[in-house]
Amino acid sequence: MFKEALQEVVDGTEGAFAALLMGYDGIPLEQYVREDRPMNVENLGIEYTMVLKSVMNAARNLGSGSTNEVAIRAERLTTVIRLLNDEFFLAVALSPNGNSGKARYLMRVRAGSLREALE
């Protein structure tokens, strides 16, 4: 179920090449990587877990409420992260000119069923 959801987001988004379902503890639950764009998506998740925790703490300390989504745009990689619950997040890796809006939409659409399956 998880792998199919990740593949749906990646295959449905122009420029996307990987997706990851990971715990905030840095342990991956599932991943999907397109064969034509191999990458170590686990390392991506582990590195951004610390950034994600900092963003969540900052939002909480500022009284902004809970964090729902984080996007990181670098020179060669865009990463969109959607928080699913208190334990897991979904991350999608795209090329810099990929359709991050479509990735965000598909992640939001699949978030409910992923949350249910994680409970």
C-alpha positions as CSV (number, residue, x, y, z in Angstrom):
1,M,0.0,0.0,0.0
2,F,2.8,2.5,0.9
3,K,4.9,1.8,-2.1
4,E,2.0,2.2,-4.5
5,A,1.1,5.6,-2.9
6,L,4.7,6.8,-3.2
7,Q,4.9,5.6,-6.8
8,E,1.6,7.3,-7.6
9,V,3.0,10.7,-6.3
10,V,6.3,10.3,-8.2
11,D,4.8,9.0,-11.5
12,G,2.1,11.7,-11.4
13,T,4.5,14.6,-10.9
14,E,6.6,16.0,-13.8
15,G,10.2,16.1,-12.6
16,A,9.8,13.9,-9.5
17,F,12.1,10.9,-9.2
18,A,11.9,9.6,-5.6
19,A,9.5,9.5,-2.6
20,L,10.1,8.4,1.0
21,L,7.9,7.6,3.9
22,M,10.1,8.0,7.0
23,G,9.8,8.3,10.8
24,Y,11.2,11.3,12.6
25,D,13.6,8.9,14.2
26,G,15.3,8.6,10.8
27,I,14.1,5.1,10.1
28,P,12.6,4.7,6.6
29,L,9.3,2.8,6.3
30,E,9.1,2.7,2.5
31,Q,10.6,4.3,-0.5
32,Y,10.2,4.5,-4.3
33,V,12.9,5.6,-6.7
34,R,12.5,5.8,-10.5
35,E,15.0,3.4,-12.1
36,D,16.3,6.1,-14.5
37,R,17.2,8.4,-11.6
38,P,18.9,6.3,-8.9
39,M,19.7,8.1,-5.6
40,N,20.1,7.3,-2.0
41,V,16.7,8.6,-0.8
42,E,17.3,7.3,2.7
43,N,20.2,9.7,3.1
44,L,18.0,12.6,1.9
45,G,15.4,11.7,4.6
46,I,18.0,11.3,7.3
47,E,19.6,14.7,6.6
48,Y,16.4,16.5,6.3
49,T,14.9,15.0,9.5
50,M,17.0,17.3,11.6
51,V,16.0,20.3,9.5
52,L,12.4,19.3,9.8
53,K,12.6,19.0,13.6
54,S,14.1,22.5,13.8
55,V,11.3,24.0,11.6
56,M,8.7,22.3,13.7
57,N,10.2,23.6,16.9
58,A,10.5,27.1,15.5
59,A,6.9,27.2,14.4
60,R,5.8,25.9,17.8
61,N,8.0,28.5,19.6
62,L,6.6,31.3,17.4
63,G,3.0,30.3,18.2
64,S,2.4,29.5,14.5
65,G,0.8,26.2,15.2
66,S,1.8,22.8,13.9
67,T,3.9,22.5,10.8
68,N,2.1,20.8,7.8
69,E,4.6,21.1,5.0
70,V,8.2,22.2,4.3
71,A,9.8,22.7,0.9
72,I,13.6,23.0,0.3
73,R,14.7,24.3,-3.0
74,A,18.4,23.8,-3.7
75,E,20.4,24.3,-6.9
76,R,20.1,20.7,-8.1
77,L,17.2,19.3,-6.0
78,T,13.8,20.4,-4.7
79,T,12.4,18.4,-1.8
80,V,8.8,18.7,-0.6
81,I,8.0,17.3,2.8
82,R,4.5,16.7,4.2
83,L,4.1,15.8,7.8
84,L,1.6,13.0,8.3
85,N,1.4,12.6,12.1
86,D,3.6,12.8,15.2
87,E,5.8,9.9,13.9
88,F,6.0,10.0,10.1
89,F,6.5,12.3,7.1
90,L,6.3,11.9,3.4
91,A,9.1,13.4,1.2
92,V,9.3,13.8,-2.6
93,A,12.5,14.7,-4.5
94,L,12.2,16.6,-7.7
95,S,14.5,18.2,-10.2
96,P,14.6,22.0,-9.7
97,N,12.2,22.6,-12.6
98,G,9.9,19.8,-11.5
99,N,6.2,20.5,-10.8
100,S,6.4,21.0,-7.0
101,G,2.8,22.2,-7.0
102,K,1.5,18.9,-8.4
103,A,3.7,17.1,-5.9
104,R,2.2,19.1,-3.1
105,Y,-1.3,18.4,-4.4
106,L,-0.7,14.6,-4.8
107,M,0.9,14.4,-1.4
108,R,-2.0,16.2,0.2
109,V,-4.5,13.9,-1.5
110,R,-2.7,10.7,-0.4
111,A,-1.9,12.0,3.2
112,G,-5.3,10.8,4.6
113,S,-5.0,7.2,3.4
114,L,-1.4,7.1,4.5
115,R,-2.3,8.3,8.0
116,E,-5.0,5.7,8.3
117,A,-2.7,2.9,7.2
118,L,0.0,4.1,9.7
119,E,-2.5,3.8,12.7
